[in-house]
Amino acid sequence: MSSYGERLLKARKKKELTRVELGKLCGITGRTIQNYELGHVTPNRIDVSQRLADVLDISVDYLIYGEKEETELTEEDKKEILAHASALFAGGKLSDEEQLAFIYELQTLYMKARQIIKDREDEQ
């Protein structure tokens, strides 16, 4: 199975971006991208991986875990979740910013849960 850095490199090359270009689009340096690709470090914050995945048009699950795209929420899934979430707020409407934050946090929780499950399976 490929590493985070190998998947990042492959996706960056597919988009025909340099490390510096990708870094600028994600708000980090080209040197940081290089360190990720070489496997020296990985992002310690999920939002960095999310920005990289967004720019590279890949799922964050694929980037982090090497899993296929099916684990990513579809736009229809997001709309349905947001419709149910609005009911939690006494029928009030969430702003676009609140909707994005809600979906982002939901995806973050999902990824953490998947990692916990994977860690438990690895222990057995």
C-alpha positions, 0 to 999 in steps of 0.5 A: 500500500502506498504512503501518504506522501506517495499518494500526495505526489501522485495526485499532485503530478496528475494535476500538473502542479509544482510543489510551490504551486500546490503549496500556494493554493493550500497556504503552505510552503513548497518545502512543506509539500516536499517533506510530506511527499518524502515521508519526513512528516505528515500534516498534524491538522486535518484541515491541511489534508482537507485543503490538499485533497480539495485542491487535488480533487481527491478525497481526504480518506484516500489521501490519509488512508489510501481508501477509495473515493466511496467513503467521501460524502456525496453532495446529496448526502451533505444536503440530507444531513444538513436538512436533518441538522436544521431540525436540531436548531429548532427549525432554524436555517444554517448560514452557508458558513455554518453548513460548511463548518458542520459538514467539515466537523462531521467528516472530521469525526467520521475520520477519527472514528474510522481511525479508532476502529482501524487502531483497534483492529490492528491491536487484535 
